[in-house]
């Protein structure tokens, strides 16, 4: 039986996203257009496609994990569903499309939300080879390019994690030019029609591949999809509309965030000429507190209590993230007892706070005075 997990280089508990990434990597590496019909790569491409067709489908994957096959359409060797392939015609560059007769490309949907399909676009995998790339939509239409995402790490205190905080972040990244405001034109000058795309903002390209002839539409490289170019370029960004510069960004860290969680700032990543900015991802690291620990939406702390207080009860002042509080110690408390202070924990997604859990640590006296010893002897005589 073929080991589909080994074929894709993933673990058996891999998520759908891991499966998709693994297949995408192998597809790009061994795609026939890229390897020029190399038979070894063609075989690896077919094997990866076969493995993906099974592991990307929940029902087929469950069947495969249980019985070693994905259903009646598979033999003992684990062959994939489907027999249609690409048709019987020879492929581009000496590659024969019949080599993929065992792989059903109908599973790949051409848009989000299709029933029973995988979660991404066939063009998303093969766009680099068909000429679409980032500028091609799921139906071959030109689409706006997107800048790269930016990742930043910050450290905050437990108090800031519980109550939320605003932080100034200084980052150097590709940003819109603050002189021409992204137009690429020298201030005070006009724009003119782009000759490359005749003002359309996009150009058509015809390419051949092993699947046939494809006509794709991409964003014009000259005007970046605007249809116009500066008659005189901005001297600061040299007409690009973007440049690397330092920015000060105010990041609002929400109350209740946990250690290693991410905060996304929409369109605060790198800018790109003629496109939309990427996002900024802030990874939050929470510094350990001196005496308070987090457990889910509750906070826990230890409280050292004298033996006499544990026996007869009393009141003690404790420090919390909300300030000093008075805690009542019940009579007859035992070591390890936990007292709960409601609504002094961590806020959840609905804004309701967890509790503060106080664990009692009874302090046993190391030395006893004569009077104290006599008193304890009396208690012992009473059976206490």
C-alpha positions as CSV (number, residue, x, y, z in Angstrom):
1,X,0.0,0.0,0.0
2,X,1.3,3.5,-0.9
3,X,2.0,5.8,2.1
4,X,0.3,9.0,1.0
5,X,1.5,10.8,4.1
6,X,5.1,9.9,3.3
7,X,4.6,10.9,-0.3
8,X,3.6,14.5,0.8
9,X,6.2,14.5,3.6
10,X,3.6,15.1,6.3
11,X,2.6,13.5,9.6
12,X,-0.6,11.5,9.9
13,X,-2.2,14.2,12.1
14,X,-1.5,16.9,9.5
15,X,-4.2,19.5,9.1
16,X,-5.9,20.3,5.8
17,X,-3.8,23.4,5.5
18,X,-0.6,21.4,6.0
19,X,-1.7,19.0,3.3
20,X,-2.4,21.8,0.9
21,X,0.9,23.5,1.6
22,X,2.8,20.2,1.1
23,X,1.1,19.4,-2.2
24,X,1.6,23.0,-3.4
25,X,5.3,22.7,-2.7
26,X,5.7,19.4,-4.5
27,X,3.5,20.6,-7.4
28,X,5.6,23.6,-8.0
29,X,8.8,21.6,-7.7
30,X,7.9,18.8,-10.0
31,X,5.4,20.5,-12.4
32,X,6.1,19.2,-16.0
33,X,6.3,22.8,-17.4
34,X,9.0,23.5,-14.9
35,X,11.0,20.3,-15.3
36,X,10.5,20.1,-19.1
37,X,9.0,16.7,-19.1
38,X,11.5,15.0,-16.9
39,X,10.0,11.5,-16.3
40,X,11.2,11.3,-12.7
41,X,9.5,14.6,-11.8
42,X,6.4,13.6,-13.8
43,X,6.1,10.5,-11.7
44,X,6.6,12.4,-8.5
45,X,4.0,15.0,-9.6
46,X,1.5,12.2,-10.3
47,X,2.2,10.5,-7.0
48,X,1.7,13.8,-5.1
49,X,-1.5,14.5,-7.0
50,X,-2.8,11.0,-6.2
51,X,-2.0,11.5,-2.5
52,X,-3.6,14.9,-2.4
53,X,-6.8,13.7,-4.1
54,X,-7.3,11.3,-1.2
55,X,-6.0,13.2,1.8
56,X,-7.7,16.5,1.0
57,X,-11.1,14.7,1.1
58,X,-12.3,14.0,4.6
59,X,-14.3,10.9,3.6
60,X,-11.6,9.4,1.4
61,X,-8.9,10.2,4.1
62,X,-10.9,8.5,6.8
63,X,-11.4,5.4,4.6
64,X,-7.7,5.4,3.7
65,X,-6.6,5.7,7.4
66,X,-8.9,2.8,8.3
67,X,-8.6,0.4,5.5
68,X,-5.6,1.5,3.5
69,X,-7.7,2.6,0.5
70,X,-10.2,5.4,-0.1
71,X,-13.0,3.3,-1.4
72,X,-14.0,1.0,-4.3
73,X,-12.3,3.2,-6.8
74,X,-8.9,2.3,-5.4
75,X,-7.0,-1.0,-5.8
76,X,-4.6,-2.6,-3.3
77,X,-1.8,-0.3,-4.5
78,X,-3.8,2.7,-3.4
79,X,-4.5,4.2,-6.9
80,X,-6.5,7.4,-6.8
81,X,-10.0,8.0,-8.0
82,X,-10.8,9.1,-11.5
83,X,-9.9,8.0,-15.0
84,X,-10.5,11.1,-17.1
85,X,-7.2,12.8,-16.8
86,X,-6.4,15.5,-19.4
87,X,-7.5,13.7,-22.5
88,X,-5.4,11.6,-24.8
89,X,-3.3,14.3,-26.6
90,X,0.4,14.6,-26.1
91,X,1.6,17.2,-23.7
92,X,3.7,20.3,-24.1
93,X,7.5,20.0,-24.3
94,X,7.5,16.2,-24.7
95,X,5.3,15.5,-21.7
96,X,2.4,13.1,-22.1
97,X,-0.8,14.0,-20.4
98,X,-1.8,10.4,-20.3
99,X,0.6,10.0,-17.3
100,X,-2.0,11.7,-15.2
101,X,-4.9,9.5,-16.2
102,X,-5.2,8.4,-12.6
103,X,-5.8,11.8,-11.2
104,X,-9.2,13.5,-11.1
105,X,-8.7,17.2,-11.6
106,X,-12.5,17.7,-11.2
107,X,-11.9,17.8,-7.4
108,X,-10.2,21.2,-7.8
109,X,-12.8,23.9,-7.6
110,X,-12.4,27.2,-9.4
111,X,-13.8,29.3,-6.6
112,X,-14.6,29.4,-2.9
113,X,-17.6,27.8,-1.4
114,X,-18.0,24.9,-3.8
115,X,-19.5,21.7,-2.4
116,X,-17.1,18.8,-2.0
117,X,-14.1,20.5,-3.5
118,X,-10.8,21.5,-2.0
119,X,-10.2,24.8,-0.3
120,X,-8.1,26.5,-2.9
121,X,-7.9,27.4,-6.6
122,X,-6.2,25.2,-9.2
123,X,-4.9,28.4,-10.6
124,X,-3.4,29.2,-7.2
125,X,-1.1,26.2,-7.5
126,X,-0.3,26.4,-11.2
127,X,-0.5,30.1,-11.7
128,X,3.3,30.5,-11.9
129,X,3.4,28.1,-14.9
130,X,0.4,29.4,-16.7
131,X,1.5,33.0,-16.5
132,X,-1.2,34.3,-14.1
133,X,0.7,34.4,-10.8
134,X,-0.5,37.0,-8.3
135,X,-2.2,39.1,-10.9
136,X,-4.7,36.5,-12.2
137,X,-8.1,35.9,-10.7
138,X,-9.7,32.5,-10.3
139,X,-11.3,32.8,-13.8
140,X,-8.4,34.3,-15.6
141,X,-9.3,37.9,-14.7
142,X,-6.8,40.4,-13.7
143,X,-6.9,41.1,-10.0
144,X,-5.2,43.6,-7.7
145,X,-1.9,42.6,-6.3
146,X,-1.3,42.6,-2.6
147,X,1.8,43.6,-0.6
148,X,3.6,41.3,1.7
149,X,2.6,40.7,5.3
150,X,4.8,41.9,8.1
151,X,5.5,40.1,11.4
152,X,6.5,41.9,14.6
153,X,7.1,40.5,18.1
154,X,6.3,42.5,21.3
155,X,6.4,41.7,25.0
156,X,3.8,42.9,27.5
157,X,3.1,42.3,31.2
158,X,0.4,40.1,32.6
159,X,-1.5,43.2,33.7
160,X,-1.5,44.5,30.1
161,X,-2.6,41.1,28.8
162,X,-5.6,41.0,31.2
163,X,-6.7,44.6,30.8
164,X,-5.4,45.4,27.3
165,X,-2.9,48.0,26.2
166,X,-1.9,50.3,23.3
167,X,1.7,50.0,22.1
168,X,3.7,52.2,19.8
169,X,5.5,50.0,17.2
170,X,8.3,51.5,15.0
171,X,8.9,49.4,11.9
172,X,10.7,50.1,8.6
173,X,8.8,48.7,5.7
174,X,7.6,49.4,2.1
175,X,5.0,52.2,2.5
176,X,3.2,54.6,0.3
177,X,5.3,57.6,-0.6
178,X,4.4,60.5,1.7
179,X,5.2,63.0,-1.0
180,X,3.1,61.8,-3.9
181,X,0.7,59.8,-1.7
182,X,1.3,56.7,-3.8
183,X,0.5,58.2,-7.2
184,X,4.2,58.1,-8.3
185,X,3.8,61.6,-9.9
186,X,5.7,64.7,-9.0
187,X,3.4,67.0,-7.0
188,X,1.7,69.5,-9.3
189,X,2.2,67.4,-12.5
190,X,-0.4,65.5,-14.5
191,X,-0.9,61.9,-15.5
192,X,-1.0,60.4,-19.0
193,X,-2.4,57.3,-20.6
194,X,-0.2,54.2,-20.3
195,X,0.9,53.1,-23.7
196,X,1.6,49.5,-22.7
197,X,-2.0,48.7,-21.9
198,X,-3.6,51.6,-23.8
199,X,-5.2,52.8,-20.5
200,X,-6.9,49.5,-19.7
201,X,-4.7,48.7,-16.7
202,X,-4.3,45.1,-17.8
203,X,-2.8,43.1,-20.7
204,X,-3.6,39.7,-22.2
205,X,-1.0,36.9,-22.7
206,X,-1.3,33.7,-24.6
207,X,0.7,30.7,-23.2
208,X,1.1,27.1,-24.0
209,X,1.3,24.3,-21.5
210,X,0.8,20.6,-21.4
211,X,-2.9,21.2,-20.9
212,X,-3.2,23.3,-24.1
213,X,-3.3,27.0,-25.0
214,X,-4.3,29.5,-22.3
215,X,-5.1,33.2,-22.5
216,X,-4.6,35.0,-19.2
217,X,-5.0,38.5,-18.1
218,X,-2.6,40.2,-15.8
219,X,-2.1,43.6,-14.3
220,X,0.0,45.9,-16.4
221,X,3.6,46.2,-15.1
222,X,4.0,49.7,-16.3
223,X,1.0,51.4,-14.7
224,X,0.3,48.8,-12.1
225,X,-3.3,48.5,-13.2
226,X,-4.1,52.2,-13.0
227,X,-4.2,52.8,-16.8
228,X,-2.2,56.0,-16.3
229,X,1.4,56.9,-15.6
230,X,3.0,60.1,-14.4
231,X,4.0,62.6,-17.0
232,X,6.8,63.5,-14.5
233,X,7.9,61.0,-11.8
234,X,8.0,61.8,-8.2
235,X,11.7,62.5,-7.3
236,X,11.3,60.9,-3.8
237,X,10.0,57.5,-4.8
238,X,11.2,57.7,-8.5
239,X,7.7,57.2,-9.8
240,X,7.1,53.9,-7.9
241,X,4.6,55.3,-5.5
242,X,6.1,53.3,-2.6
243,X,9.4,53.4,-0.8
244,X,11.0,52.0,2.4
245,X,10.6,54.2,5.4
246,X,10.1,54.0,9.1
247,X,6.6,54.2,10.4
248,X,5.1,54.6,13.9
249,X,2.1,52.4,14.3
250,X,-0.3,52.3,17.3
251,X,-1.3,48.7,18.0
252,X,-4.2,48.1,20.3
253,X,-3.7,44.8,22.2
254,X,-7.1,43.5,23.3
255,X,-7.9,42.6,26.9
256,X,-7.6,38.8,27.6
257,X,-4.9,38.1,25.0
258,X,-2.7,35.0,25.9
259,X,1.0,34.3,25.5
260,X,2.1,33.7,21.8
261,X,-1.3,34.8,20.4
262,X,-1.3,37.0,17.3
263,X,-3.0,40.4,16.6
264,X,-3.7,41.3,13.0
265,X,-3.6,44.9,11.8
266,X,-5.5,45.0,8.5
267,X,-3.6,46.6,5.6
268,X,-0.7,47.7,7.9
269,X,1.8,45.5,6.1
270,X,4.0,46.4,3.2
271,X,2.5,48.6,0.4
272,X,2.8,47.7,-3.3
273,X,2.4,49.9,-6.3
274,X,-1.1,49.8,-7.7
275,X,-2.2,47.2,-5.2
276,X,-3.4,46.9,-1.6
277,X,-1.2,46.7,1.4
278,X,-0.6,43.4,3.2
279,X,-1.4,42.9,6.9
280,X,0.7,43.2,10.0
281,X,0.8,40.3,12.4
282,X,1.9,41.1,16.0
283,X,3.0,38.1,18.1
284,X,2.5,38.9,21.7
285,X,4.7,37.5,24.4
286,X,3.4,37.8,28.0
287,X,6.1,38.3,30.6
288,X,5.6,35.9,33.7
289,X,4.2,37.6,36.8
290,X,6.1,37.5,40.1
291,X,3.3,35.7,42.0
292,X,0.2,35.3,39.8
293,X,-0.2,32.7,37.1
294,X,-2.8,32.3,34.3
295,X,-4.8,29.1,33.8
296,X,-7.3,29.6,31.0
297,X,-9.5,32.6,32.0
298,X,-8.7,32.2,35.7
299,X,-5.8,33.6,37.6
300,X,-4.1,31.7,40.4
301,X,-1.9,32.8,43.3
302,X,-0.6,31.3,46.5
303,X,-1.3,32.9,49.9
304,X,0.8,32.0,53.0
305,X,-1.4,31.7,56.1
306,X,-0.4,31.3,59.7
307,X,-1.5,28.2,61.5
308,X,-3.5,30.1,64.0
309,X,-5.4,32.0,61.3
310,X,-6.1,28.7,59.5
311,X,-7.5,27.2,62.8
312,X,-9.7,30.1,64.0
313,X,-10.1,32.0,60.7
314,X,-9.5,35.7,60.0
315,X,-9.0,38.3,57.4
316,X,-5.9,38.9,55.3
317,X,-4.9,41.6,52.7
318,X,-3.9,40.2,49.3
319,X,-2.4,41.8,46.2
320,X,-4.2,41.3,42.9
321,X,-4.1,42.8,39.5
322,X,-7.1,44.9,40.5
323,X,-5.3,46.2,43.6
324,X,-5.3,45.2,47.2
325,X,-8.3,43.2,48.5
326,X,-9.3,41.8,51.9
327,X,-9.8,38.0,51.8
328,X,-11.7,36.2,54.6
329,X,-10.0,33.0,55.7
330,X,-12.6,30.4,56.9
331,X,-12.2,28.8,60.2
332,X,-10.6,25.3,60.0
333,X,-8.9,25.9,56.6
334,X,-6.5,23.2,55.4
335,X,-3.3,23.4,53.5
336,X,-4.0,23.5,49.8
337,X,-7.6,24.8,50.1
338,X,-8.6,27.1,47.2
339,X,-10.6,30.2,47.8
340,X,-12.4,31.8,44.8
341,X,-12.7,35.5,44.2
342,X,-15.2,36.0,41.4
343,X,-14.7,38.2,38.4
344,X,-11.1,39.0,39.1
345,X,-9.6,36.8,36.3
346,X,-9.1,37.2,32.6
347,X,-11.8,38.6,30.2
348,X,-13.2,36.1,27.7
349,X,-14.5,36.8,24.2
350,X,-17.8,38.1,25.7
351,X,-16.1,40.5,28.1
352,X,-16.9,38.4,31.1
353,X,-14.0,37.8,33.5
354,X,-12.8,34.6,35.0
355,X,-12.0,34.2,38.7
356,X,-9.0,34.6,40.9
357,X,-8.1,31.4,42.7
358,X,-6.2,31.7,45.9
359,X,-4.4,28.6,47.1
360,X,-3.7,28.5,50.9
361,X,-0.3,27.5,52.1
362,X,-0.4,26.9,55.8
363,X,2.8,28.0,57.6
364,X,3.9,25.6,60.3
365,X,5.9,27.3,63.1
366,X,9.5,26.1,63.3
367,X,9.8,27.0,67.0
368,X,7.2,27.2,69.8
369,X,7.4,29.3,72.9
370,X,6.7,27.7,76.2
371,X,3.2,29.3,76.4
372,X,2.4,28.2,72.8
373,X,3.5,24.7,73.5
374,X,1.3,24.5,76.7
375,X,-1.7,25.8,74.7
376,X,-1.2,23.2,72.0
377,X,-0.9,20.5,74.6
378,X,-4.3,21.5,76.0
379,X,-5.7,21.3,72.4
380,X,-4.2,17.9,72.1
381,X,-5.8,16.8,75.3
382,X,-9.2,17.9,73.9
383,X,-8.6,15.8,70.8
384,X,-8.0,18.6,68.4
